[in-house]
Amino acid sequence: MVEWGVRIMSATVRRDGGRWHVSFTTEVERVERMPAQPDSVVGVDVGIKHLAVLSTGLLVPNPSHLAAARSRMRTLSRAMSRKTGPDNRTGRRPSKRWERARARLARAHAQVANLRRDGLHKLTTRLTAEHGTIVVEDLNVTGMLANRRLARHVADAGFGEIRRQLAYKTVWNGGRLLVADRWYPSSKTCSACGAVRTKLALSEREYQCQMCGLLIDRDRNAALNLAALAAEFDTAGSGPVAARGADRKTRACGQVALKREPGTTPVGQTGTVPPQGRTTDHALTKAHSR
């Protein structure tokens, strides 16, 4: 592979789902790339009903690979439980039938993981190749997984994996990733006038502003608010973030966190607007990858 400009540094062999895989670590000369639309800003609101809703209006359906395969997995799991498995207390070894049943179940789980991984890679690659700036929320994925009603759906969607892939792919493509503060009320804020609702139940799928009367899908409204944060960041006094994030040396390049301090912003911008109309600045800090 040397003649192709690729140098193999190491190789790792592993077995997953009954199949053997070899992963190569290579050293390549990476060509500097730019997004197709360097000045384009897109807000991405991830969810369970739709995997992602973009501020452009695009809805990315949630394929729910795990939900589609659950019936087959239950069948395979029951079949394995009826076979003679291992017993560490007595030293009993599993039967050949149990080993085959376990391999079939492992392949089913691996297939779901592969389908999910493939879909997320296609989504994040398309986003980072098209848009110069991508804005997402700092979701509390760990807290969501603690919710018994949401845990399976959140794990199946792969929220954390979406952000992880966007972080390094924006660097590869010369873009930037902005991360809104976890407590920023993107769903409760009106994307038209900036007013904020005090309560918005999860069952309410449409956002209706009590100030200007705007009626819009709640996820699209959140995505529009996230996209608006990019312009607010560039004019907040912290200086513009270089669009060519790949020029930097650290892994954190291209990724910036938007931290919202308690307070408000003027009407017309994203933030909380109380009756008094007070305003305050947003503290903007850079996020470092771990």
For each residue, the residues with C-beta under 8 A, 3 or more apart:
1: 4 6 7 8 26
2: 5 6 7
3:
4: 1
5: 2 28 29
6: 1 2 26 27 28
7: 1 2 26 27 28
8: 1 11 24 25 26
9: 25 26 27
10: 24 25
11: 8 22 23 24 25
12: 22 23 25
13: 20 21 22
14: 20 21 23
15: 18 19 20 21
16: 19 21 110
17: 106 107 109 110 111 113
18: 15 103 106 107 110
19: 15 16 107 110
20: 13 14 15
21: 13 14 15 16
22: 11 12 13
23: 11 12 14
24: 8 10 11
25: 8 9 10 11 12
26: 1 6 7 8 9
27: 6 7 9
28: 5 6 7
29: 5
30: 172 246
31:
32: 174 244 246 247
33: 172 173 174 246
34: 38 132 173 174 243 244
35: 38 40 128 129 130 131 132 173 174 175
36: 129 130
37: 40 130 131 132
38: 34 35 132 174 175 243
39: 132
40: 35 37 130 131 132 133
41: 55 131 132 133 134 135 227 230 231
42: 54 55 56 127 130 131 133 134 135 223 227
43: 54 55 135 136 222 223 224 225 226 227 228 229
44: 52 53 54 55 127 134 135 136 162 166 223 226
45: 52 53 54 137 186 219 220 222 223 226
46: 51 52 136 137 139 157 159 162
47: 50 51 52 53 62 157 219
48: 62 150 153 154 157
49: 62 205 219
50: 47 53 59 60 61 62 219
51: 46 47 60 61 62 63 119 123 157
52: 44 45 46 47 59 60 123 162
53: 44 45 47 50 58 59 60 217 219 220 222 223
54: 42 43 44 45 57 58 59 60 223
55: 41 42 43 44 220 223 224 226 227
56: 42
57: 54 220
58: 53 54
59: 50 52 53 54
60: 50 51 52 53 54 123
61: 50 51
62: 47 48 49 50 51 157
63: 51 68 115 116 119
64: 67 68 153 156
65: 68 69 112 115 116 119 156
66: 69 70 112 116 152 155 156
67: 64 70 152 153 156
68: 63 64 65
69: 65 66 72 73 108 111 112
70: 66 67 73 74
71: 74 75
72: 69 75 76 108
73: 69 70 76 77 105 108 109
74: 70 71 77 78
75: 71 72 78 79
76: 72 73 79 80 101 104 105 108
77: 73 74 80 81 105
78: 74 75 81 82
79: 75 76 82 83 101 104
80: 76 77 83 85 98 101 102 104 105
81: 77 78 85
82: 78 79
83: 79 80 94 95 97 98 101
84: 92 94 95 97 98
85: 80 81 94 95 98
86: 92 93 94 98
87: 90 91 92
88: 91
89:
90: 87
91: 87 88
92: 84 86 87
93: 86
94: 83 84 85 86 98 99 102
95: 83 84 85 98 99
96: 99 100
97: 83 84 100 101
98: 80 83 84 85 86 94 95 101 102
99: 94 95 96 102 103
100: 96 97 103 104
101: 76 79 80 83 97 98 104 105
102: 80 94 98 99 105 106
103: 18 99 100 106 107
104: 76 79 80 100 101 107 108
105: 73 76 77 80 101 102 108 109
106: 17 18 102 103 109 110
107: 17 18 19 103 104 110 111
108: 69 72 73 76 104 105 111 112
109: 17 73 105 106 112 113
110: 16 17 18 19 106 107 113 114
111: 17 69 107 108 114 115
112: 65 66 69 108 109 115 116
113: 17 109 110 116 117
114: 110 111 117 118
115: 63 65 111 112 118 119
116: 63 65 66 112 113 119 120 156 158 161
117: 113 114 120 121 161
118: 114 115 121 122
119: 51 63 65 115 116 122 123
120: 116 117 123 124 158 161 162 165
121: 117 118 124 125 165
122: 118 119 125 126
123: 51 52 60 119 120 126 127 162
124: 120 121 127 128 162 165 166 169
125: 121 122 128 129 169
126: 122 123 129 130
127: 42 44 123 124 130 131 134 166 169
128: 35 124 125 131 134 166 169 170 172 173 175
129: 35 36 125 126 173
130: 35 36 37 40 42 126 127
131: 35 37 40 41 42 127 128 134 175
132: 34 35 37 38 39 40 41 174 175 176 243
133: 40 41 42 175 176 178 230 243
134: 41 42 44 127 128 131 166 170 175 176 177 178
135: 41 42 43 44 177 178 179 180 226 227 229 230 258
136: 43 44 46 162 163 166 177 178 179 180 226
137: 45 46 179 180 182 184 186 222 226
138: 179 180 181 182 257
139: 46 144 159 160 163 182
140: 143 144 182
141: 144 145 154 159 160
142: 145 146
143: 140 146 147
144: 139 140 141 147 150 151 154 159
145: 141 142 150 151 154 155
146: 142 143 151
147: 143 144 150 151 154
148: 151
149:
150: 48 144 145 147 153 154
151: 144 145 146 147 148 154 155
152: 66 67 155 156
153: 48 64 67 150 156 157
154: 48 141 144 145 147 150 151 157 159
155: 66 145 151 152 158
156: 64 65 66 67 116 152 153
157: 46 47 48 51 62 153 154
158: 116 120 155 161 162
159: 46 139 141 144 154 162 163
160: 139 141 163 164
161: 116 117 120 158 164 165
162: 44 46 52 120 123 124 136 158 159 165 166
163: 136 139 159 160 166 167 179
164: 160 161 167 168
165: 120 121 124 161 162 168 169
166: 44 124 127 128 134 136 162 163 169 170 177
167: 163 164 170 171 177 254 255 289
168: 164 165 171 172 251
169: 124 125 127 128 165 166 172 173
170: 128 134 166 167 173 175 176 177 245 254 255
171: 167 168 174 175 245 246 248 251 253 254 255
172: 30 33 128 168 169 246
173: 33 34 35 128 129 169 170 246
174: 32 33 34 35 38 132 171 243 244 245 246 247
175: 35 38 128 131 132 133 134 170 171 243 245 254
176: 132 133 134 170 241 242 243 245 254 255 256
177: 134 135 136 166 167 170 254 255 256
178: 133 134 135 136 229 230 233 241 255 256 257 258
179: 135 136 137 138 163 255 256 257 258 287
180: 135 136 137 138 184 186 226 229 258 260
181: 138 184 257 258 259 260
182: 137 138 139 140
183: 260
184: 137 180 181 229 258 260 270
185: 188 189 196 272
186: 45 137 180 189 221 222 225 226 270
187: 200 207 218 219 221 222
188: 185 196 197 198 199 200
189: 185 186 194 195 196 221 225 270 271 272
190: 193 194 195 196 197 207 209 211 212 214 221
191: 214 216 221 224 225 228 270
192: 209 212 214
193: 190 209 211 212 214 267 268 273
194: 189 190 265 266 267 268 269 270 271 273
195: 189 190 209 210 211 212 267 273
196: 185 188 189 190 271 272 273
197: 188 190 200 207 209 210
198: 188
199: 188
200: 187 188 197 204 207 218
201: 204
202:
203:
204: 200 201 207 218
205: 49 217 218
206: 215 216 217 218
207: 187 190 197 200 204 214 215 216 217 218 221
208: 213 214 215
209: 190 192 193 195 197 212 213 214 215
210: 195 197
211: 190 193 195
212: 190 192 193 195 209
213: 208 209
214: 190 191 192 193 207 208 209 221
215: 206 207 208 209
216: 191 206 207 220 221
217: 53 205 206 207 220 221
218: 187 200 204 205 206 207 221 222
219: 45 47 49 50 53 187 222 223
220: 45 53 55 57 216 217 223 224
221: 186 187 189 190 191 207 214 216 217 218 224 225
222: 43 45 53 137 186 187 218 219 225 226
223: 42 43 44 45 53 54 55 219 220 226 227
224: 43 55 191 220 221 227 228
225: 43 186 189 191 221 222 228 229 270
226: 43 44 45 55 135 136 137 180 186 222 223 229
227: 41 42 43 55 135 223 224 230
228: 43 191 224 225 231 232 269 270
229: 43 135 178 180 184 225 226 232 233 258 270
230: 41 133 135 178 227 233 234
231: 41 228 234 235
232: 228 229 235 236 258 265 269 270 282
233: 178 229 230 236 238 241 256 258 282 284
234: 230 231 240 241
235: 231 232
236: 232 233 281 282 284
237: 281
238: 233 284
239:
240: 234
241: 176 178 233 234 245 254 256
242: 176 245 247 248
243: 34 38 132 133 174 175 176
244: 32 34 174 247
245: 170 171 174 175 176 241 242 248 253 254 255
246: 30 32 33 171 172 173 174 253 254
247: 32 174 242 244 253
248: 171 242 245 252 253 254
249: 253
250: 253 288 289
251: 168 171 289
252: 248 255 286 287 288 289
253: 171 245 246 247 248 249 250
254: 167 170 171 175 176 177 241 245 246 248
255: 167 170 171 176 177 178 179 245 252 286 287 289
256: 176 177 178 179 233 241 284 285 286 287
257: 138 178 179 181 284 285 286 287
258: 135 178 179 180 181 184 229 232 233 282 284
259: 181 282 283 284 285
260: 180 181 183 184 271 282 283
261: 280 281 282 283
262: 280
263: 271 272 278 279 280 281
264: 271 272 273 274 277 278 279 280
265: 194 232 269 270 271 272 273 279 280 282
266: 194 269 271 273 277 279
267: 193 194 195 273 277
268: 193 194
269: 194 228 232 265 266
270: 184 186 189 191 194 225 228 229 232 265
271: 189 194 196 260 263 264 265 266 282
272: 185 189 196 263 264 265
273: 193 194 195 196 264 265 266 267 277
274: 264 277 278
275:
276:
277: 264 266 267 273 274
278: 263 264 274
279: 263 264 265 266
280: 261 262 263 264 265
281: 236 237 261 263
282: 232 233 236 258 259 260 261 265 271
283: 259 260 261
284: 233 236 238 256 257 258 259
285: 256 257 259
286: 252 255 256 257
287: 179 252 255 256 257
288: 250 252
289: 167 250 251 252 255
290:
